Amino acid sequence: MKKTLLIMMALLAIVSSAVYARRAENPAPTLGVGIMKKGSTFHVYYKADKSSDVKVSIFNAKGDRVFTEVIRKVDGFIRPYNFSDLAEGEYTFEVYDGAQRQTQVVNYHTERGASLAHLTRIGGENKYLLTVPKKSPGIVSIKIYGEKSQLLYKEQLKHINDFARMFNLSQVNEKVFFELTDEKGNSEVLRY
């Protein structure tokens, strides 16, 4: 009896080790989705264990599809979705990678008195990402100043769609600030 019990326990240990090893070799794919709102734009962050075609769909509160796209052969991405031309209300993002489907509900409301632009510092160097969301057709003036208020850069944009540009100011050995002015005279200073 003892001998049979020992043999059964040994066989059970071998089988469970094989099952555990097989599970570790072929794990089920995991899907991670996050959504962050910046102004009128929702950024979708996606990460999975393996590459696949990923379908992103957006539905309004009535369940009508307002947008869909397929992103081919990726295991991760960050995508912006601009809602400035949509009505305020509740929307559902659906992300489907062929194996798993994840949905998240967001509320879109326009921000009163929203800023003209957003400035993000990239890394520890003087590299900046300037984003200007679509507000209305017109001209936007961009000026970059050094810490002693000397003009380092100036540009005027005919601004119809969203605008984003990386500014590499690593040759400038001082703090900088950005000044944006639209054609209506609204001005904003961005410092980091």
N, C-alpha and C positions, 0 to 999 in steps of 0.2 A: 504494500500500500504506500509506504513512504517513498519507495523507488518510483512508483507510478506518479505520485504527486510531484516529485522532483523533476521528472521528465516533462510533465505537463507545464510546470512553472517555467522550465527552460524554454520549451516551445512557445509559450505565451510571451516570454521576454524577447525571443527572436522575432516573432511575428510583429509585436508592437514596435520593436526597433526598426523593422523594415517599413512599416506603415509610417512611422514618424519621419524616417529618412526620406521616403518618397514625398511626404507632404512638404518637407523643407526644400527639396529639389524643385518642386513644381507648386509654388505658392499661388493661391488665387490672386488675381490682380486686384489691387486696391485703387480706389478712385478718390482723389481729394480735390474739392472745389471750394474756393472762397470768393466772395464778392465784396468789393469796396467801392463806395461812392465818393466821387470827387467832382463837385459842381453838378453839371448835368450829365456826367459820364459815369458809368459803372464799369469797373475793371474786374474781369473774371480771371482768377488765378486757378490754373488746372495742373495737377501732377498725378501721374500714374506710374506703376511699376514697369509697364512695357508700352512700346509704341503701337498706336492704332489710329484709325480715322475717328475723329471726334466731332459729333454734331452738336452745335449750340443753337438752341431755339429760344425765342422770347415770345411769350403769350401775354395778351392784355387780360384785364379782369373778367371779360366775357369768355375767355378761352380761345380767342382768335389769335392765330399766329401772326405776329407783326414783323418777325425777322427770323431767318435761319441761315446758317452757313456750316460747311463741313471743313474742318482743318485736317489735312492729310498727314498721316504717319508721324505723329508726335507723341512724346511721353510727358510733355509739359509745355505750357504757354501762359502768357499774360496778354489778354486782349481787351481793348477799350470798346465800349458800346455807348454811343452818344444818344441821349434821349431828348435833346433840345427840340427836335421836331415832333415829339410825341406829346399827347395830352397827359396832364398830371393824373396820377392814380397808382393802382397796384399792378405789378407785372410779375410774371414768373419766368425765371431762367431755367431751362432744362438742358443738362449736359449728358450726352449719351455716347459711350465709347464702344458700343457693340456688345458689351457684356453687362455693364452696369449703367443705371440711369440715376441721376441725382437732380433734384429740383430745389430751387430756393426762391422765395417770394421777396420782392423788394418794393418799396414805396418810392415813387418819383414825385417830387415836388420841387418847383423852381425856387431858387433862393433869392429873396429880395435883397438888393444891395450886394450882390455877389461880386467878388473881386474880378479885376480885368485879367489876371494871370496867376500862375502858380510857379514858384521857383523851387527846384530841388537840387541840393548839392550832391555830386556824384563822387564817392570816395573821399579821401582826405585832401586831395589836390583842389586847386581852383578850377574845377569843372562843374558846370551848372546845366541843368535841363530846364529850359523855359517853355512853359505850355500856356497858350492863349486859347481859351475855348471860344467857339463861335458865339458871337453876341448878335451882331448885325453887320451887314456889309459896310465897309468904310475903311479908313486908314488908321493904323495903329503905329505910333512912333515908339521905337525902342532905343533907349540910351543907357550905356553902362558907364558908371563913374568910379574912379578910385576913391580911397578914403579921404583924400584932400579935395574932393569934388572936382577933380580934373576929368574931362570927357575922354573916355577910352574907346568908345564905339558908338555909332549912331546908324540907325536904319529906319526906313519907313516901309511898312507892309500894307499892300492892298489886301485886306483881311476878309476873305469870304468864307473859308472853312476853318476848322481847327488848325492851329499852328503849334509846332513843337520844334525846337532846335537846341542842339548841344553847343554850349559855348566853352571852349577850352581856353581858360585864362591862366594856365599854369606858369606862363612867363611873367605874370604880374605878381609881384611879391608884396601885396598889400590886400586888405579887405576891399571888396567892391560892393556896389549896390546898383540895382536896375531901376530905371524909371520908365514907366509905360504911360502913354497918353493916347486916348482915342480922339476921333474927330469931333466929338461933342465937348471936348475939354476935360473929361474925367481923367484923373491922373492917379497913379499908384506907384509907390516906391516899395521895392522888394529887397530885403536884406536877408542874408543867411548867417 
